[in-house]
Amino acid sequence: MVMNFSGSRRSSMMNVAKVLDAKGLACPMPVVRAKKAMDELQSGQVLEVHTTDKGAKNDLPAWAKASGHTVIDMKEENGVLMFWIQKG
């Protein structure tokens, strides 16, 4: 499930606990790094992931769902995919 929030509402509604810069990494590394970062968070906290791997558009939401997490939002800006994933 993906819930969309726009602009400053996104920032104010999400309490981002950690930002993961996975730009320049190829599949499967954005997912591997996201899993490692998520392991450090507590349930309910949000991980923000930045990646340039186009495969992550499908891979990160699939991993999140399979792992019991929720993709709160995602967007693409200047070739960078950004995901906000809440730990389940």
ZIPE-V932830 format. One record per residue. PSI is psi as a letter, one per 20 degrees, with the letter a starting at -180 (NA if undefined). Layout:
PSI  PSI
//
This chain:
p  p  p  p  q  q  c  h  h  g  g  h  h  p  n  p  h  q  p  o  o  k  p  i  p  q  p  j  h  h  g  g  h  g  g  g  g  h  h  i  r  q  p  i  q  p  p  p  p  p  q  j  o  h  h  h  h  h  g  g  h  g  g  g  g  h  i  j  r  p  o  h  q  q  r  p  o  l  j  p  p  p  q  o  p  p  p  NA
//
